[in-house]
């Protein structure tokens, strides 16, 4: 069994070294243009940035925040209005800070995308 494996490995090595000796050719630019026209650019589609209300809704769409709101309502029903106001203040403050952080992160991501430059394929291949 070992002999068959050694012969197969030797055959594969011989074929791969023969393939490595062949000169590499540059891709055909016309073929690239044809694929670009047929399939489109190789880019991800960008989602629109979420608006203020969507960011705010995402802050309140959390189990812990919902539990805190329910606790504030129960505290208010029991007459503990100071506790209720304190809980709601913390929930609103958390939402404001969360919206602020997410909007800053979106802006930073947009700035990074703008900074990333695309290099034309032909110049990239010429430098190799």
C-alpha beads as a LAMMPS data file, in Angstrom:
LAMMPS data file: protein, C-alpha beads

128 atoms
127 bonds

1 atom types
1 bond types

-500.0 500.0 xlo xhi
-500.0 500.0 ylo yhi
-500.0 500.0 zlo zhi

Masses

1 110.0

Atoms # bond

1 1 1 0.000 0.000 0.000
2 1 1 2.880 2.356 0.766
3 1 1 4.323 1.874 -2.734
4 1 1 1.103 2.948 -4.439
5 1 1 0.927 6.079 -2.277
6 1 1 4.570 6.939 -2.989
7 1 1 4.021 6.507 -6.733
8 1 1 0.924 8.689 -6.634
9 1 1 2.743 11.374 -4.654
10 1 1 5.696 11.299 -7.044
11 1 1 3.329 11.584 -10.004
12 1 1 1.524 14.554 -8.454
13 1 1 4.789 16.304 -7.646
14 1 1 6.037 15.775 -11.190
15 1 1 2.829 17.184 -12.680
16 1 1 2.759 20.172 -10.341
17 1 1 6.404 21.054 -11.043
18 1 1 5.728 20.838 -14.774
19 1 1 2.785 23.199 -14.333
20 1 1 4.960 25.596 -12.321
21 1 1 7.472 25.792 -15.176
22 1 1 4.872 27.136 -17.615
23 1 1 4.933 30.917 -17.996
24 1 1 2.022 32.784 -16.477
25 1 1 -0.062 34.862 -18.811
26 1 1 -1.939 37.993 -17.935
27 1 1 -5.712 37.827 -17.856
28 1 1 -7.467 39.094 -20.937
29 1 1 -8.814 42.616 -20.278
30 1 1 -11.590 42.092 -22.817
31 1 1 -12.769 39.042 -20.878
32 1 1 -12.813 41.115 -17.709
33 1 1 -14.893 43.809 -19.356
34 1 1 -17.255 41.132 -20.673
35 1 1 -17.710 39.626 -17.193
36 1 1 -18.178 43.104 -15.735
37 1 1 -20.941 43.828 -18.235
38 1 1 -22.567 40.431 -17.694
39 1 1 -22.318 40.070 -13.895
40 1 1 -21.697 43.622 -12.692
41 1 1 -19.029 44.936 -10.357
42 1 1 -17.735 42.699 -7.566
43 1 1 -19.089 44.923 -4.818
44 1 1 -21.373 44.521 -1.849
45 1 1 -24.621 46.437 -1.979
46 1 1 -24.731 49.090 0.681
47 1 1 -27.736 49.297 2.955
48 1 1 -29.123 52.740 3.675
49 1 1 -28.098 54.128 7.028
50 1 1 -30.783 53.703 9.683
51 1 1 -32.649 56.825 10.708
52 1 1 -32.943 58.315 14.166
53 1 1 -36.235 56.590 14.985
54 1 1 -34.895 53.202 13.875
55 1 1 -31.840 53.628 16.104
56 1 1 -34.046 54.700 18.995
57 1 1 -36.381 51.734 18.514
58 1 1 -33.401 49.370 18.533
59 1 1 -32.391 50.747 21.929
60 1 1 -35.792 49.922 23.437
61 1 1 -36.089 46.571 21.663
62 1 1 -34.090 44.745 24.330
63 1 1 -35.343 42.355 27.016
64 1 1 -33.503 44.050 29.850
65 1 1 -34.813 47.478 28.885
66 1 1 -38.364 46.097 28.614
67 1 1 -38.020 44.562 32.089
68 1 1 -36.843 47.924 33.435
69 1 1 -39.808 49.714 31.857
70 1 1 -42.196 47.155 33.373
71 1 1 -40.476 47.643 36.744
72 1 1 -40.925 51.410 36.423
73 1 1 -44.640 50.971 35.662
74 1 1 -45.070 48.592 38.617
75 1 1 -43.219 51.033 40.898
76 1 1 -45.491 53.842 39.730
77 1 1 -48.593 51.673 40.338
78 1 1 -47.376 50.956 43.861
79 1 1 -46.928 54.661 44.565
80 1 1 -43.130 54.670 44.449
81 1 1 -42.925 57.537 41.999
82 1 1 -39.304 58.441 42.879
83 1 1 -38.132 54.923 42.023
84 1 1 -40.224 54.938 38.862
85 1 1 -38.773 58.259 37.700
86 1 1 -35.224 57.067 38.495
87 1 1 -35.688 53.854 36.489
88 1 1 -37.204 55.693 33.504
89 1 1 -34.429 58.306 33.639
90 1 1 -31.826 55.537 33.425
91 1 1 -33.681 53.852 30.548
92 1 1 -33.931 57.120 28.584
93 1 1 -30.287 57.989 29.301
94 1 1 -29.256 54.535 28.086
95 1 1 -31.234 55.044 24.878
96 1 1 -29.715 58.476 24.208
97 1 1 -26.164 57.222 24.779
98 1 1 -26.825 54.148 22.620
99 1 1 -28.209 56.208 19.703
100 1 1 -25.253 58.600 19.964
101 1 1 -22.719 55.757 19.929
102 1 1 -24.376 53.970 17.016
103 1 1 -24.582 57.140 14.927
104 1 1 -20.892 57.851 15.587
105 1 1 -20.034 54.272 14.600
106 1 1 -22.001 54.653 11.351
107 1 1 -20.147 57.883 10.582
108 1 1 -16.781 56.255 11.277
109 1 1 -17.652 53.340 9.021
110 1 1 -18.669 55.724 6.240
111 1 1 -15.386 57.622 6.639
112 1 1 -13.385 54.379 6.448
113 1 1 -15.232 53.343 3.304
114 1 1 -14.512 56.713 1.746
115 1 1 -10.804 56.416 2.620
116 1 1 -10.410 52.971 1.080
117 1 1 -9.206 53.474 -2.470
118 1 1 -9.848 51.092 -5.316
119 1 1 -6.919 50.174 -7.503
120 1 1 -7.607 49.426 -11.155
121 1 1 -6.857 45.834 -11.990
122 1 1 -4.550 46.611 -14.912
123 1 1 -2.154 48.691 -12.778
124 1 1 -2.201 46.054 -10.034
125 1 1 -1.156 43.380 -12.515
126 1 1 1.542 45.580 -14.050
127 1 1 3.296 46.019 -10.713
128 1 1 3.781 42.304 -10.223

Bonds

1 1 1 2
2 1 2 3
3 1 3 4
4 1 4 5
5 1 5 6
6 1 6 7
7 1 7 8
8 1 8 9
9 1 9 10
10 1 10 11
11 1 11 12
12 1 12 13
13 1 13 14
14 1 14 15
15 1 15 16
16 1 16 17
17 1 17 18
18 1 18 19
19 1 19 20
20 1 20 21
21 1 21 22
22 1 22 23
23 1 23 24
24 1 24 25
25 1 25 26
26 1 26 27
27 1 27 28
28 1 28 29
29 1 29 30
30 1 30 31
31 1 31 32
32 1 32 33
33 1 33 34
34 1 34 35
35 1 35 36
36 1 36 37
37 1 37 38
38 1 38 39
39 1 39 40
40 1 40 41
41 1 41 42
42 1 42 43
43 1 43 44
44 1 44 45
45 1 45 46
46 1 46 47
47 1 47 48
48 1 48 49
49 1 49 50
50 1 50 51
51 1 51 52
52 1 52 53
53 1 53 54
54 1 54 55
55 1 55 56
56 1 56 57
57 1 57 58
58 1 58 59
59 1 59 60
60 1 60 61
61 1 61 62
62 1 62 63
63 1 63 64
64 1 64 65
65 1 65 66
66 1 66 67
67 1 67 68
68 1 68 69
69 1 69 70
70 1 70 71
71 1 71 72
72 1 72 73
73 1 73 74
74 1 74 75
75 1 75 76
76 1 76 77
77 1 77 78
78 1 78 79
79 1 79 80
80 1 80 81
81 1 81 82
82 1 82 83
83 1 83 84
84 1 84 85
85 1 85 86
86 1 86 87
87 1 87 88
88 1 88 89
89 1 89 90
90 1 90 91
91 1 91 92
92 1 92 93
93 1 93 94
94 1 94 95
95 1 95 96
96 1 96 97
97 1 97 98
98 1 98 99
99 1 99 100
100 1 100 101
101 1 101 102
102 1 102 103
103 1 103 104
104 1 104 105
105 1 105 106
106 1 106 107
107 1 107 108
108 1 108 109
109 1 109 110
110 1 110 111
111 1 111 112
112 1 112 113
113 1 113 114
114 1 114 115
115 1 115 116
116 1 116 117
117 1 117 118
118 1 118 119
119 1 119 120
120 1 120 121
121 1 121 122
122 1 122 123
123 1 123 124
124 1 124 125
125 1 125 126
126 1 126 127
127 1 127 128
